[in-house]
Amino acid sequence: MGTNPDVQDNPLALDAFSPSGSLSGEIRSPLNIPANVSSNVSFQFLCDGQEANGRIARFGAAWYLNWDKSIVPNGVHYLEILARVLGSDGSYINARGPTEPVNVNNAVTFANEIGGWFSDALMINTTIQTPDDFYMLEIYDAATQQHLKTLPEGGGVGTANNGSISEVWNSQN
């Protein structure tokens, strides 16, 4: 795969991220991984050397990184991609891309990942990173974009408690 980290066109490089730029929320970024790389290759996205809540997948002929940074603390973080390829001798070969520094600047950060699904109750614990005191949360179905709920209950706005928001929505009600 030509994964020399010192080569500019490294397919595991995160060229779309600018070290001087600032990232917030959820992003979908194209990657340099060639279209002919098998979707059986295992990719891992790391933030500060730890597996992050990012997903690398091929859509059509292009590879993309989807990353929700809302649980990453604000500040400078170091990103990289690992690839695990099955060699011709049956053993695995690990390839590591170059480390890319980025500045995460979320207006809101979550204490833990909300996740892709929940059963009856959705618990939201988050911190406002801006001087705002009020909030309103809109919940949508990711697949249909249908609006499901506005929090706090009854509409209007909620008041943050020392920058913290804590809400629960019981989807059965």
Secondary structure as GFF3:
##gff-version 3
##sequence-region A 1 173
A	DSSP	beta_strand	22	23	.	.	.	ID=ss1
A	DSSP	beta_strand	26	30	.	.	.	ID=ss2
A	DSSP	beta_strand	42	47	.	.	.	ID=ss3
A	DSSP	beta_strand	50	51	.	.	.	ID=ss4
A	DSSP	beta_strand	54	59	.	.	.	ID=ss5
A	DSSP	beta_strand	62	68	.	.	.	ID=ss6
A	DSSP	three_ten_helix	69	71	.	.	.	ID=ss7
A	DSSP	beta_strand	75	86	.	.	.	ID=ss8
A	DSSP	beta_strand	92	96	.	.	.	ID=ss9
A	DSSP	beta_strand	100	104	.	.	.	ID=ss10
A	DSSP	beta_strand	108	110	.	.	.	ID=ss11
A	DSSP	beta_strand	121	128	.	.	.	ID=ss12
A	DSSP	beta_strand	134	135	.	.	.	ID=ss13
A	DSSP	beta_strand	137	140	.	.	.	ID=ss14
A	DSSP	beta_strand	147	151	.	.	.	ID=ss15
A	DSSP	beta_strand	158	159	.	.	.	ID=ss16
A	DSSP	beta_strand	164	170	.	.	.	ID=ss17
###
